[in-house]
C-alpha cells in the first residue's frame, strides 16, 4: 500500500511524535535515528533531511512535547476568575499527581541536557516559560490585593522546583511519597508563598 504524501509540516510532526515515543521507550541516550525511521517505515535519510542530527531531533521532540502543556497552562492561567483560583488550578495540574507532562520523558530530558547543549537550551527555555507564566499571575493577584507575595518570580521558582522534585520522587521511586501527600505539600507551598491565612 502506497504511503500518503505528507506536507513538510505534517512529516516533521509525524517524525517528532515518533521520536517522543521512541525516547519514552528507550531513553534519550539509547534512541537512534534508525529507531525513529523504523517506527514509521521510512529511511534514516528522511529523518536526517528534516533534523540533520539526532541531537536536533531530540531537542525538537522535547519542544514539541511541551507545546500542548504550555498551551494548557496558559489556558488555565488565562481564565476569567481570581488569580488564586487560577494558580491553584495550575499547581494541581502541574503537580506530579496531575496530567501535566509525561514526567518520565522530562526526567530523561533533564538528565540528557547535562551533556547536550541543544537540549539544554530547549529545556531551559521551556522552564523559563513555565515560571514566567506562574509569576505573572502571582503578580496580578498581588496587584489586585488577593494575597501578598514580595517576589513573584522567586515564588514561582520555588513552587516549580518543589513540584519538579516531587515528580522525580514519585516517578523514580514509586511509594516514596504518597500521591495524596505530595498534593497536600503542593497546596501548602502555594498557600505559604501567597501568605494565605493559616500559613504564616
C-alpha positions, 0 to 999 in steps of 0.5 A: 500500500502506497504511503500518503504524501505528507506536507513538510509540516505534517512529516516533521510532526509525524517524525517528532511524535515518533521520536517522543515515543521512541525516547519514552521507550528507550531513553534519550541516550539509547534512541537512534535515528534508525529507531525513529525511521523504523517506527514509521517505515521510512529511511534514516535519510528522511529523518536526517533531511528534516533534523540533520542530527539526532541531537536536533531531533531530540531537542525538537521532540522535547519542544514539541512535547511541551507545546500542548502543556504550555498551551494548557497552562496558559489556558488555565492561567488565562481564565476569567476568575481570581488569580488564586483560583487560577494558580491553584488550578495550575499547581494541581495540574502541574503537580506530579499527581496531575496530567501535566507532562509525561514526567518520565520523558522530562526526567530523561530530558533533564538528565540528557541536557547535562551533556547536550547543549541543544537540549539544554537550551530547549529545556531551559527555555521551556522552564523559563516559560513555565515560571514566567507564566506562574509569576505573572499571575502571582503578580496580578493577584498581588496587584489586585490585593488577593494575597501578598507575595514580595517576589513573584518570580522567586515564588514561582521558582520555588513552587516549580522546583518543589513540584519538579522534585516531587515528580522525580520522587514519585516517578523514580521511586514509586511509594516514596511519597504518597500521591495524596501527600505530595498534593497536600505539600503542593497546596501548602507551598502555594498557600505559604508563598501567597501568605494565605491565612493559616500559613504564616 
